[in-house]
Amino acid sequence: MNIVIIGAGDIGIHLATIFSQLDYGIVLIDIDAHKLEQATRDLDVGVRLGSGNDWELLEEILEIRPDLLIALTDDDENNLVACTIAKNLGYPQTIARIRSDHYFKQSRLHFDRLFAVDYLIGPEKLTADAILNMILYPGSIMTENFAHGSIQMRTVKVPPSWRREEIPLKQREKLNLSSDMMVGLINRPLYAKGKVAPYQETLIFPHGEDTLHPKDEVTFVGETEAISQLHKFFGVPMKIPESALIVGGSLIGINLARKLIDHGIRVRIVEKDFGKCQFLSEKLPQCTVIHRDGTDYRFLQAEKVDEVGVFVACARSDEVNFLAGSIAQDLGCEEIIISLSNTDYLPLLEKQGINHAASPRIYAANKILSIAREKTIASMVSMYNNQAEVMEVKVSSGSKMAGIPIRLLGPQLPKDFLIVAIQSRGRVFVADGDRVLSPGDTVVVISSPKHVDEIRELF
């Protein structure tokens, strides 16, 4: 597959990294020569200096027969125009990054059709949705839906109070694990004696003998209603906060505030820029907007951050978010979520005792990756720096997997390849050994990325 990416920013480079690992042909376009030079040093990609709105440049690139064009600059209109030009030149598929929410609103105008864009992607909107899930489902790190919402994947951190680490996963009844869900991944931190932050993490594709340990990040997949009861499995009460304090009037902050208000949660937004405060007051009349610096220790102390239900730092700067979150943690706030574009800061958050981070580039990359694969794989989520892929696939009439019990398939499959859930004739089943796949079934699998081509052949 050949892909053209316009914009060598954070999301563009992250996507180029993932696609190049999959041996896709990548052409990266940007007006900044320095960014392109850096990209060629780090990645196996082709680069072109210029604007994504240059029709002659896009026409030249048609020589490589691109399958997909992705416009990821910070300017919505430039992205839409680039996709429109590409579509008229004959590019098969286009994706535009959109920041402004009015392009997503339903109206008489369908902007995707108006601009000849196949998909509109809003990283800030996706991030707000992810943060909302973290708030509504305490302990959740990531939530994704498959099979039109009937199957859900949720990644949670095992609480320190967990006392069943000696019970293997195969002993479901003793573990009190619902028959409607399955453990699909375990990310286990390894700690040096006396250290708060892990020095290493091990990703486990679990089998029957594996166990769950305190502080593990565990990915469960199963029937949506069963997954919603995970807090009971871990013995953790589910408590939706009554109030939220948001630092930063960014697009993420605005989208999140609207969603929190819809759930009856009181919202305060702290913004340093006075003009932005005026804008927020007009846009969000149900919120309390405060014109102050969200990294002012004494101010946050006076606002009684320790009594806030949830503290969210989602300013436009990673450094501001990290500092604001660290102050909130020092002041005794128990629920802190930080928006981070640069995931290299995650180990620092661990040291600070902050367990929740949301990355716009990861959510956007997962969505785009799913679209790029959609001809053979209905949905795909990349996890842990592309060490694992969660995929939704359809069983074809000629599938090698059809008609054979999963326990007989097991010895023939790689250890880092798991079939975890099946939707068949409207019902959801955990993929136990006696289950048989049938043509037309929707299957959720978790695998190392190196097996993606094998999955296409198997199903």
N, C-alpha and C positions, 0 to 999 in steps of 0.2 A: 504494500500500500504506500502511495506517495501523498504526503501532506504538506500544504503550505501554511505557515504560521506567520501572521502579521503582528508584530509587536514582540520585542525581545525583553519584555518586563519580567516580573517575578513569575506570573502564571505561564507566560510563553516559554520561558526557559525550563520551568518544571515539566511542562508537557513535552517539550523537545527531548528532555532527558529520558522520560518514560518511553516515548515513541522510538527513540534511537536504540534503547535497550531491546525493543521488540523487532529490531532490524527493519523499521520502516524508513523510507526515503523522506528526509525532511529538508525543506527549504525555509529558512528564517529570513523575514524581511523587516527592516527597521531603518529609521532615518539617522540613528546614532551609530557611527562607525565603531566607537569604542565598545559598545555592547556586543556588536557582531564579532569583533576581534576576540573578545572574551569567550563568546560562545564557541568559536572555532577551536580555541585552545582546550576547552573542556569537553566538547561534544563532537560526535561524528555527524555533522550537519552541513548542508550547503547554505550559504548566506547571500543575500542581495541587498545592497544599500539603496534605499529609496522609500517612497510612500506606497502604502497599500492601495491608495486611490489612483495610482499611475496605471492606466489601462494598458499602456504599451508594455510595461514591466510584467503585468499579470498575463498578457498575451504571450510574451516570450517564454514564461514558465510553463505554458501549456505543452511545451515540447516533452516534458517529463510525464505527461498524462496524469495530472494530480487527481486523486480520488476525493479530496476534501480540502477546503480552505477554511481556516479559523482566524477570525479577526479579533485580536485581544488588546488593542491599544486602550488608553484611558479615555478616549473620546468616543461616545456612543455614535455620533453622526458619521464619523470617519469609518467606524466599523460597519455600519449599515450600508454606507455608500460602497465600500470595498466589496462587500458580499454581493451587492446588486450588480456591480461591474463584473465580478467573477462569474456570477450566474448567467449573465448575458453573453459572456465570452465562451460559455460552455462547461464551466466547472460543474461536476455532478452534484456536489453537496457543499453547503456553506453553514458556518456557525458564527454568530456575532455575540461578543461580550457586551452586555448592557448594564449600565449603572443606574440610570434613572428609572424609577418604578412606573412612571406613566406609560412606558412602552409595554408594560406587562398588563395594564388594566384593560379589561374587556370593554370595547366600545364599538361604534359603527366602523371604526378603522381597525383592520387586522394588520398590524405593522409587519409581521413576518411575511405576509403576502404582498403588502405594499412595497416592501424593499426586496422582495424575492430572496428572503433568508429562510433556510430550512429550520434552524433552531436559534432561539434567543436564550442566552445563558447569563444569569445574574449572580456572580460570586458573592456579592454582599447579601443578596436575598437568600441564597443557599446557606450562608454562614449564620444569618439570623434564625433560619429554621432549625439549624443544628443546635444553636445555643438554647433555643426554646425547648428542644427535646431534653437537653441536659437539665434544664430548670424543672420541667414538668415530670421528668423521670430521674430523680436524684441517683447519682452514682453512674449514670450513663455517660460513656465517652463518645460513642457513635451509634446512630440508629439509621437503618436503611430498610426500605420496603421492597418486596419482590412479589411477583405473581399478582399484580394489581392490588397489593395491600394485604393479601391473605397470609403471606409469609413475611416475617420480620426478622431482621438481624439486629442484635444489640450487643455492643461491647461495653462491659462494666468492669470496674475494679473490685476485686474481692476484698471485703472489709477486713481490718486487722482482727476483728472478733471471730473470724471463721475458725471453726474447730473440727472440721471434717476432712483435713488434709490427708489423712491416712486411708480414706475410702476411695477405691478406684472407680472410675466412671462407669464401668460395666455393672457395678452394684447399684443400679438405679433406685431401687426401693430403699436400701439402706441410706443412700445419699439423699433421698427424698426429692429426686429430680423428676420433673413431669415427663410423662411419656410423649408429650406433644412438643418437646424441644430437644435440642442436641447441642453439645459443645463442639464448636467448629474450629476454634483456634485458642491457643494459650500463649500469651506473651509474658515470659517470666523474667523479672528483674533479679539480678544477682548482686548482693551487697557485700562489701568488705566490712569486716568487724568494726563497729563503732561509726560507720558512715551512714548518712541519711540518704544520699543519692546513689543509685546503682552504678557500678562500673561497667556492667555489661547486661545485655538483654538477650534471651534465647526464645526464638519463635518455635512453638511446638504445634504440629498437626496431630491432634490427640487421637489416641486409640483406647481400647478398653482398660488397659493397665495404668493409664495416666491419671493423675490426681490434681486437685485444685488447691493452691496454696494462698495464704493471705498476701495481698498486694499484687497478685497476678492480674493481668488484664485478660479477661475471658470473653470470647465472642460466642454468643448463643444464637442459634437459628431455629425457628420453629413457627408454630401457629401463633398468629399475632396476639390473640387473647392470652395464651399461655406465657408469652414473652412479657406481657404487661404485668404479670404477677411475679417477676423475678425478685422484687424486693422481699417477698415472703420467703422465697427459697434461701436468701441470705440472712433472713431475720432482721431486716432493716426497715423501719417504718417509712412509709411514703408520705412526705409532707410537702405540699405545694406552698411556696413562700407567699406571704401577704404583701411584701414590698420588695422593690428592686431599686438599686442605685446604679445608673449607667454613666460611666465616664467617657465622654466623647460624643459629639453630635454628628457622627459619621453616618454614611448610608446604612451601615450595619446597625448602628444605634437607633436610627429612625425606624427601620423595618422591625427591629426587635421590640421597641417601645410600643408600636401599634399592636403587635401580637400579644404582648403582656397585658395591655389594657383590655383586649378582647377576652382574656382569661380572668379578668377581675383583679389583677395585681396592680397595686399602686406603684407609680414610676416617678423617680426623680432623675433628671439628666443634668450632668455637670459639664459645662462647655466653657472653654477659655476665651473664645472669640465672641465679642459682643454682638456683631452683626449676625453671626450664626445663631446666637441665642434668640434674637428677634425672629429669625426664620423658623426656629424650632417652636417658639411660642405660638406662631400662626398655624404651623402644620400640626402640632400636637397639643391642642388646648386642654386636654385632660391630664397632661403631664405637668409636673413642677419643674421648670427650667431654671437652673442656677448658674449665674455668670461668675465662675471661679475656676481656679486651676485645679484639675483633678489629681495633681501630684503634691498638693499642699497638705503636709502632714497634720498641721493644727486644724485646718479646715475640715478634713475628713474625720478627725477626732471629735470636733464640735458637732458634726453631722451624725455622730453615734453610729459609725459604720459597723461596729460590733453587733448592733441590734438589727441590721438590715437583713432581710431574708436571703437576698442574693446580690452580690457585687459583680458588675460586668464592666471590664475595661476594654473598650472597642474604639479608641481614638484612631486617627490615621497613622500613628507612629507606633511601631512595635516597642520602642524604648519607653515611650510614655505609658503604654499598657503594662509593660513589665514592672515599671516603677510604681504605678498606681496600685497594681495587684499586690505587690510586695508590702506596700504601706498598709493596705487593707488587711492583709494577713497578719502583720505585726500588731495591728490594733484589735485583733481578735475576731475578725469576720470569718465565719465558718464556711460559707459557700462563695467561692471566687471563680469566675470564668474570664479568661483572657483571650482576646483575638490576636493571633500571631501570623503574619505572613511568612516570616523566617522561622522554620521549624527547628533550626539549630539552637534556638533558645530553650527548647523543651527540657533538656537536662538541668538547666538553671532553675526552671520552675519546680522541678522535682526537689531540688535542694531547698527551695523556699517552702516546700510543703503545699504547693498549689497543683492540684491534680487535673484541672479542667482547662483545656486550651482548644480553640477553634481556629482552623486555618483556611482562609478563603481559597488559597491556591490548591489545597488538597480537595476541597469540595468541588471546585470548578473542574479540576483535572479528572476526578472520578466521573462527573457527568459527561464530559467530553469524550472520555475513554469509552464510556458505555455507548455513546452515539457512534463512535468510529467502528465499534465492533458489532453494531446492531444487526447486520445482515446474517450473522451466524449465532451471535450471543445477544439475548434480549437486554441484558443489563450486566454491568460489571462495576465492581468497587475494588480499588487498589488500596492495600493496607500495608503499614509498616515499611514505608519507602520502597514499595513495589516488591516486597518479599512474598506477598500472598495476594491472590485475586479471589474475590467472591463473585460468582457468575450465575446468572439465570439462563438456562438453556432449555430448548424444546427437544424432546425425543422424536426423531424423524421416523418415518415408516421403515426405512432401511437401516436403522441404527443397530450397531453391533451389541449394544447394551440391552436391547429390548428382549423380553421374554426369559431373562436369566435372573435368578435370585441374587441379590447384592452380595450375599456371603460367598457365592461361587465366583463372583467377579473380583472380590477383594484381593486374593493372592496375585491376580494379574495386574493390579493397579499399583502405581507408585505409592510409597508411604506418605508423600506430601500431596496426596490427592484424595479428597473426601467427598462423598455424596452425603449431604446432610438433611435435605428436606425435599419432599415430592408433593406437587399438587396434581391430583388425578380425579377427573370427573367432579370438580368442585370441592373436593375434600383435601385436607392437608395431612400428610403423614411424615413422621420422622423416618429417616432411611435406615431401618433396622435390617438385619441380615436376611430375613425371610421376604422382604418386600421385593416385588418384581416390577420393573419399569415397562411401560406400555407406550406405543406410539401416541403422540399428542400430549403426553405428560409434561408438565413444567418441573424442572429439577434445579435445585440450588446446589452448586458444588463449590468447594474451597480448594484451591490448588496453588502450587508454585507457578509463577508466570511462564516457566519453561515448558509447561504442559498445555498451554492454550491451544496450540495447533492440534495436539492429540485429542483434546476435547472436541474440537470441530469434527474430527474424523470419527470419534467414538459415537457421538450423538447424531 
